[in-house]
Amino acid sequence: MNKRHALMIITAVVAVLAAIVYFYYDPSSSRLFPRCLFLETTGVKCPGCGSQRAIHALLHGHVATAWHFNAMLVAAIPVIGFYLLVNLMQNKWPRLYRVLFSRAVLLSLVSLIVLWWVLRNVLGC
């Protein structure tokens, strides 16, 4: 087993353990989870605000509630999954890998996150 495969296995195990914790403990009522320092300091939501509660809701099958907590996270999950798949299959799909991980596409994704950050605070999303 090479280092990359070992890292993928470790990452998968950590993700499963995190999912178990998020399933059994509600971030809204548990002190186990950190509060957003940016929100606490500025009163402005960061792009990730509500993500912990959204993950908890998703794990319980409450998609609409998760969307309410952080719509960008819910919308991003299929994209993240696709990126992980392409990363795993980069030897089979080298052109797709190069396009998805190109500077232009990555800057576009960062721009979407910044747009989400602004809109959620201006529109109260």
N, CA and C atoms as a LAMMPS dump frame, in Angstrom:
ITEM: TIMESTEP
0
ITEM: NUMBER OF ATOMS
375
ITEM: BOX BOUNDS ff ff ff
-5.0000000000000000e+02 5.0000000000000000e+02
-5.0000000000000000e+02 5.0000000000000000e+02
-5.0000000000000000e+02 5.0000000000000000e+02
ITEM: ATOMS id mol type element x y z
1 1 1 N 0.854 -1.18 0
2 1 2 C 0 0 0
3 1 3 C 0.899 1.242 0
4 2 1 N 0.612 2.148 -0.936
5 2 2 C 1.427 3.355 -0.991
6 2 3 C 0.866 4.414 -0.04
7 3 1 N 1.606 5.509 0.089
8 3 2 C 1.225 6.567 1.031
9 3 3 C -0.129 7.188 0.678
10 4 1 N -0.398 7.329 -0.611
11 4 2 C -1.662 7.944 -1.031
12 4 3 C -2.849 7.089 -0.619
13 5 1 N -2.754 5.788 -0.813
14 5 2 C -3.848 4.898 -0.419
15 5 3 C -4.014 4.88 1.096
16 6 1 N -2.905 4.891 1.816
17 6 2 C -2.972 4.919 3.277
18 6 3 C -3.653 6.205 3.751
19 7 1 N -3.319 7.317 3.122
20 7 2 C -3.936 8.595 3.477
21 7 3 C -5.433 8.58 3.178
22 8 1 N -5.824 7.983 2.051
23 8 2 C -7.245 7.89 1.707
24 8 3 C -7.996 7.041 2.73
25 9 1 N -7.399 5.947 3.166
26 9 2 C -8.047 5.077 4.153
27 9 3 C -8.192 5.809 5.483
28 10 1 N -7.141 6.497 5.913
29 10 2 C -7.192 7.253 7.162
30 10 3 C -8.266 8.34 7.073
31 11 1 N -8.315 9.025 5.942
32 11 2 C -9.319 10.072 5.746
33 11 3 C -10.725 9.497 5.802
34 12 1 N -10.937 8.358 5.181
35 12 2 C -12.261 7.716 5.194
36 12 3 C -12.65 7.311 6.616
37 13 1 N -11.716 6.767 7.373
38 13 2 C -12.005 6.354 8.751
39 13 3 C -12.361 7.576 9.598
40 14 1 N -11.597 8.652 9.452
41 14 2 C -11.885 9.886 10.198
42 14 3 C -13.254 10.441 9.806
43 15 1 N -13.581 10.406 8.514
44 15 2 C -14.884 10.904 8.057
45 15 3 C -16.025 10.079 8.641
46 16 1 N -15.873 8.764 8.688
47 16 2 C -16.913 7.906 9.263
48 16 3 C -17.062 8.18 10.759
49 17 1 N -15.945 8.316 11.454
50 17 2 C -16.005 8.612 12.891
51 17 3 C -16.669 9.967 13.139
52 18 1 N -16.323 10.958 12.318
53 18 2 C -16.94 12.283 12.449
54 18 3 C -18.445 12.192 12.182
55 19 1 N -18.837 11.419 11.175
56 19 2 C -20.255 11.258 10.864
57 19 3 C -21.003 10.621 12.042
58 20 1 N -20.375 9.673 12.694
59 20 2 C -21.001 9.033 13.86
60 20 3 C -21.212 10.057 14.977
61 21 1 N -20.191 10.871 15.224
62 21 2 C -20.309 11.913 16.255
63 21 3 C -21.411 12.899 15.887
64 22 1 N -21.416 13.357 14.623
65 22 2 C -22.432 14.313 14.184
66 22 3 C -23.831 13.696 14.171
67 23 1 N -23.932 12.415 13.989
68 23 2 C -25.24 11.767 14.015
69 23 3 C -25.81 11.753 15.43
70 24 1 N -24.974 11.403 16.402
71 24 2 C -25.457 11.214 17.764
72 24 3 C -25.492 12.479 18.611
73 25 1 N -24.726 13.487 18.233
74 25 2 C -24.702 14.731 19.012
75 25 3 C -25.16 15.896 18.151
76 26 1 N -26.105 16.654 18.67
77 26 2 C -26.651 17.805 17.954
78 26 3 C -25.792 19.034 18.246
79 27 1 N -25.155 19.608 17.225
80 27 2 C -24.317 20.787 17.44
81 27 3 C -25.084 21.992 17.998
82 28 1 N -26.402 22.002 17.834
83 28 2 C -27.214 23.109 18.361
84 28 3 C -27.269 23.102 19.881
85 29 1 N -27.151 21.916 20.464
86 29 2 C -27.314 21.817 21.915
87 29 3 C -26.12 21.212 22.648
88 30 1 N -25.12 20.77 21.946
89 30 2 C -23.967 20.136 22.575
90 30 3 C -22.79 21.101 22.645
91 31 1 N -22.108 21.095 23.756
92 31 2 C -20.913 21.932 23.917
93 31 3 C -19.674 21.274 23.313
94 32 1 N -19.85 20.105 22.761
95 32 2 C -18.765 19.371 22.123
96 32 3 C -18.248 20.104 20.886
97 33 1 N -19.112 20.874 20.235
98 33 2 C -18.775 21.512 18.969
99 33 3 C -18.419 22.984 19.176
100 34 1 N -17.412 23.456 18.459
101 34 2 C -17.028 24.873 18.607
102 34 3 C -18.043 25.8 17.943
103 35 1 N -18.171 26.974 18.468
104 35 2 C -18.989 28.017 17.862
105 35 3 C -18.119 28.752 16.85
106 36 1 N -18.742 29.415 15.907
107 36 2 C -17.995 30.153 14.888
108 36 3 C -17.371 31.393 15.512
109 37 1 N -16.06 31.429 15.538
110 37 2 C -15.334 32.56 16.107
111 37 3 C -15.582 33.827 15.304
112 38 1 N -15.683 33.695 13.981
113 38 2 C -15.928 34.858 13.127
114 38 3 C -17.292 35.471 13.453
115 39 1 N -18.313 34.635 13.565
116 39 2 C -19.659 35.115 13.896
117 39 3 C -19.69 35.722 15.293
118 40 1 N -19.059 35.052 16.242
119 40 2 C -19.033 35.55 17.621
120 40 3 C -18.336 36.904 17.712
121 41 1 N -17.305 37.106 16.899
122 41 2 C -16.514 38.338 16.947
123 41 3 C -17.163 39.476 16.174
124 42 1 N -17.701 39.164 14.983
125 42 2 C -18.18 40.232 14.094
126 42 3 C -19.696 40.34 14.01
127 43 1 N -20.399 39.262 14.349
128 43 2 C -21.847 39.242 14.169
129 43 3 C -22.248 38.954 12.726
130 44 1 N -21.27 38.645 11.884
131 44 2 C -21.497 38.352 10.469
132 44 3 C -21.237 36.863 10.25
133 45 1 N -22.134 36.211 9.488
134 45 2 C -21.963 34.784 9.206
135 45 3 C -20.819 34.575 8.208
136 46 1 N -19.995 33.582 8.481
137 46 2 C -18.962 33.189 7.523
138 46 3 C -19.582 32.192 6.542
139 47 1 N -18.879 31.824 5.475
140 47 2 C -19.46 30.868 4.518
141 47 3 C -19.788 29.512 5.14
142 48 1 N -19.098 29.156 6.213
143 48 2 C -19.315 27.849 6.824
144 48 3 C -20.304 27.841 7.972
145 49 1 N -20.785 29.008 8.388
146 49 2 C -21.732 29.065 9.511
147 49 3 C -22.934 28.162 9.235
148 50 1 N -23.261 27.356 10.222
149 50 2 C -24.399 26.446 10.098
150 50 3 C -24.037 25.093 9.527
151 51 1 N -22.782 24.906 9.13
152 51 2 C -22.373 23.639 8.513
153 51 3 C -22.505 22.457 9.459
154 52 1 N -22.14 22.652 10.72
155 52 2 C -22.227 21.543 11.668
156 52 3 C -23.673 21.111 11.87
157 53 1 N -24.554 22.095 12.005
158 53 2 C -25.979 21.776 12.165
159 53 3 C -26.548 21.174 10.886
160 54 1 N -26.061 21.654 9.727
161 54 2 C -26.519 21.1 8.447
162 54 3 C -26.09 19.642 8.303
163 55 1 N -24.881 19.331 8.688
164 55 2 C -24.404 17.941 8.611
165 55 3 C -25.257 17.053 9.514
166 56 1 N -25.518 17.523 10.727
167 56 2 C -26.362 16.758 11.651
168 56 3 C -27.746 16.517 11.035
169 57 1 N -28.319 17.561 10.443
170 57 2 C -29.648 17.429 9.824
171 57 3 C -29.607 16.455 8.644
172 58 1 N -28.589 16.564 7.806
173 58 2 C -28.471 15.655 6.655
174 58 3 C -28.355 14.197 7.098
175 59 1 N -27.576 13.963 8.133
176 59 2 C -27.402 12.598 8.621
177 59 3 C -28.706 12.011 9.162
178 60 1 N -29.653 12.88 9.49
179 60 2 C -30.961 12.424 9.953
180 60 3 C -32.015 12.502 8.854
181 61 1 N -31.559 12.825 7.619
182 61 2 C -32.468 12.841 6.483
183 61 3 C -33.304 14.101 6.343
184 62 1 N -32.942 15.158 7.043
185 62 2 C -33.689 16.413 7.017
186 62 3 C -33.014 17.405 6.074
187 63 1 N -33.221 17.211 4.782
188 63 2 C -32.536 18.016 3.766
189 63 3 C -32.969 19.477 3.819
190 64 1 N -34.261 19.731 3.978
191 64 2 C -34.748 21.118 4.02
192 64 3 C -34.166 21.866 5.221
193 65 1 N -34.075 21.203 6.347
194 65 2 C -33.48 21.827 7.537
195 65 3 C -32.005 22.103 7.293
196 66 1 N -31.32 21.157 6.693
197 66 2 C -29.903 21.352 6.376
198 66 3 C -29.725 22.526 5.427
199 67 1 N -30.608 22.618 4.432
200 67 2 C -30.556 23.726 3.471
201 67 3 C -30.722 25.06 4.199
202 68 1 N -31.605 25.098 5.166
203 68 2 C -31.833 26.309 5.958
204 68 3 C -30.568 26.705 6.732
205 69 1 N -29.862 25.725 7.278
206 69 2 C -28.663 26.02 8.064
207 69 3 C -27.503 26.494 7.183
208 70 1 N -27.281 25.812 6.053
209 70 2 C -26.198 26.224 5.151
210 70 3 C -26.448 25.625 3.764
211 71 1 N -27.107 26.413 2.927
212 71 2 C -27.465 25.954 1.582
213 71 3 C -26.234 25.646 0.741
214 72 1 N -25.186 26.428 0.898
215 72 2 C -23.977 26.214 0.1
216 72 3 C -23.352 24.85 0.401
217 73 1 N -23.341 24.47 1.655
218 73 2 C -22.793 23.159 2.015
219 73 3 C -23.614 22.044 1.367
220 74 1 N -24.93 22.138 1.465
221 74 2 C -25.792 21.102 0.888
222 74 3 C -25.583 21.021 -0.619
223 75 1 N -25.507 22.171 -1.277
224 75 2 C -25.29 22.194 -2.727
225 75 3 C -23.893 21.703 -3.093
226 76 1 N -22.939 21.907 -2.204
227 76 2 C -21.554 21.55 -2.506
228 76 3 C -21.249 20.062 -2.318
229 77 1 N -22.063 19.357 -1.583
230 77 2 C -21.754 17.947 -1.305
231 77 3 C -21.595 17.112 -2.574
232 78 1 N -22.512 17.198 -3.558
233 78 2 C -22.285 16.431 -4.793
234 78 3 C -21.019 16.888 -5.542
235 79 1 N -20.748 18.172 -5.503
236 79 2 C -19.551 18.697 -6.167
237 79 3 C -18.3 18.151 -5.491
238 80 1 N -18.282 18.158 -4.174
239 80 2 C -17.142 17.627 -3.421
240 80 3 C -16.965 16.145 -3.736
241 81 1 N -18.07 15.413 -3.762
242 81 2 C -18.008 13.987 -4.107
243 81 3 C -17.436 13.76 -5.495
244 82 1 N -17.871 14.59 -6.454
245 82 2 C -17.366 14.477 -7.816
246 82 3 C -15.864 14.78 -7.867
247 83 1 N -15.446 15.815 -7.152
248 83 2 C -14.025 16.153 -7.096
249 83 3 C -13.212 15.012 -6.483
250 84 1 N -13.733 14.391 -5.432
251 84 2 C -13.027 13.256 -4.824
252 84 3 C -12.907 12.1 -5.806
253 85 1 N -13.984 11.82 -6.527
254 85 2 C -13.963 10.747 -7.518
255 85 3 C -12.936 11.036 -8.614
256 86 1 N -12.955 12.24 -9.141
257 86 2 C -12.006 12.604 -10.205
258 86 3 C -10.58 12.549 -9.678
259 87 1 N -10.378 12.969 -8.444
260 87 2 C -9.043 12.899 -7.855
261 87 3 C -8.57 11.449 -7.741
262 88 1 N -9.473 10.572 -7.327
263 88 2 C -9.125 9.156 -7.228
264 88 3 C -8.846 8.535 -8.593
265 89 1 N -9.551 9.025 -9.618
266 89 2 C -9.44 8.454 -10.956
267 89 3 C -8.577 9.314 -11.886
268 90 1 N -7.708 10.122 -11.328
269 90 2 C -6.948 11.046 -12.166
270 90 3 C -6.099 10.355 -13.225
271 91 1 N -5.68 9.128 -12.982
272 91 2 C -4.919 8.411 -14.004
273 91 3 C -5.798 7.961 -15.171
274 92 1 N -7.084 7.702 -14.896
275 92 2 C -8.013 7.313 -15.954
276 92 3 C -8.578 8.514 -16.689
277 93 1 N -8.746 9.61 -15.963
278 93 2 C -9.356 10.816 -16.529
279 93 3 C -8.422 12.018 -16.388
280 94 1 N -7.233 11.971 -16.976
281 94 2 C -6.261 13.05 -16.753
282 94 3 C -6.722 14.411 -17.275
283 95 1 N -7.422 14.434 -18.41
284 95 2 C -7.876 15.738 -18.937
285 95 3 C -8.932 16.358 -18.036
286 96 1 N -9.885 15.545 -17.577
287 96 2 C -10.906 16.051 -16.667
288 96 3 C -10.255 16.543 -15.372
289 97 1 N -9.289 15.785 -14.878
290 97 2 C -8.575 16.189 -13.665
291 97 3 C -7.901 17.552 -13.862
292 98 1 N -7.211 17.717 -14.978
293 98 2 C -6.514 18.987 -15.242
294 98 3 C -7.498 20.15 -15.325
295 99 1 N -8.648 19.924 -15.941
296 99 2 C -9.647 20.995 -16.066
297 99 3 C -10.214 21.352 -14.695
298 100 1 N -10.664 20.342 -13.942
299 100 2 C -11.3 20.607 -12.655
300 100 3 C -10.353 21.214 -11.633
301 101 1 N -9.085 20.875 -11.731
302 101 2 C -8.112 21.398 -10.782
303 101 3 C -7.295 22.543 -11.377
304 102 1 N -7.795 23.113 -12.458
305 102 2 C -7.104 24.249 -13.069
306 102 3 C -7.315 25.496 -12.213
307 103 1 N -6.433 26.429 -12.381
308 103 2 C -6.501 27.683 -11.635
309 103 3 C -7.841 28.39 -11.875
310 104 1 N -8.285 28.43 -13.129
311 104 2 C -9.524 29.138 -13.469
312 104 3 C -10.729 28.528 -12.758
313 105 1 N -10.836 27.2 -12.763
314 105 2 C -11.981 26.547 -12.124
315 105 3 C -11.914 26.733 -10.607
316 106 1 N -10.736 26.559 -10.039
317 106 2 C -10.605 26.72 -8.59
318 106 3 C -10.888 28.155 -8.154
319 107 1 N -10.442 29.13 -8.931
320 107 2 C -10.756 30.528 -8.618
321 107 3 C -12.256 30.795 -8.762
322 108 1 N -12.892 30.15 -9.711
323 108 2 C -14.343 30.28 -9.86
324 108 3 C -15.063 29.727 -8.633
325 109 1 N -14.605 28.595 -8.13
326 109 2 C -15.214 28.016 -6.928
327 109 3 C -15.025 28.932 -5.719
328 110 1 N -13.833 29.501 -5.582
329 110 2 C -13.59 30.444 -4.491
330 110 3 C -14.489 31.664 -4.644
331 111 1 N -14.677 32.126 -5.873
332 111 2 C -15.568 33.269 -6.126
333 111 3 C -17.005 32.945 -5.726
334 112 1 N -17.454 31.719 -5.997
335 112 2 C -18.801 31.307 -5.586
336 112 3 C -18.937 31.314 -4.064
337 113 1 N -17.899 30.885 -3.39
338 113 2 C -17.928 30.882 -1.921
339 113 3 C -18.007 32.313 -1.392
340 114 1 N -17.233 33.215 -1.972
341 114 2 C -17.269 34.62 -1.554
342 114 3 C -18.638 35.22 -1.85
343 115 1 N -19.203 34.902 -3.011
344 115 2 C -20.543 35.385 -3.361
345 115 3 C -21.568 34.874 -2.345
346 116 1 N -21.489 33.617 -1.984
347 116 2 C -22.363 33.032 -0.96
348 116 3 C -22.208 33.791 0.352
349 117 1 N -20.963 34.092 0.724
350 117 2 C -20.668 34.797 1.968
351 117 3 C -21.392 36.155 1.986
352 118 1 N -21.297 36.867 0.882
353 118 2 C -21.925 38.191 0.797
354 118 3 C -23.446 38.052 0.795
355 119 1 N -23.975 37.189 -0.07
356 119 2 C -25.429 37.056 -0.203
357 119 3 C -26.103 36.582 1.071
358 120 1 N -25.481 35.662 1.778
359 120 2 C -26.135 35.157 2.99
360 120 3 C -26.233 36.218 4.063
361 121 1 N -25.329 37.183 4.043
362 121 2 C -25.39 38.261 5.03
363 121 3 C -26.263 39.42 4.569
364 122 1 N -26.278 39.679 3.268
365 122 2 C -27.104 40.765 2.744
366 122 3 C -28.58 40.36 2.7
367 123 1 N -28.837 39.137 2.223
368 123 2 C -30.214 38.665 2.076
369 123 3 C -30.73 37.906 3.306
370 124 1 N -29.834 37.632 4.242
371 124 2 C -30.234 36.902 5.444
372 124 3 C -30.441 35.424 5.221
373 125 1 N -29.706 34.836 4.267
374 125 2 C -29.833 33.405 3.965
375 125 3 C -29.273 32.539 5.082
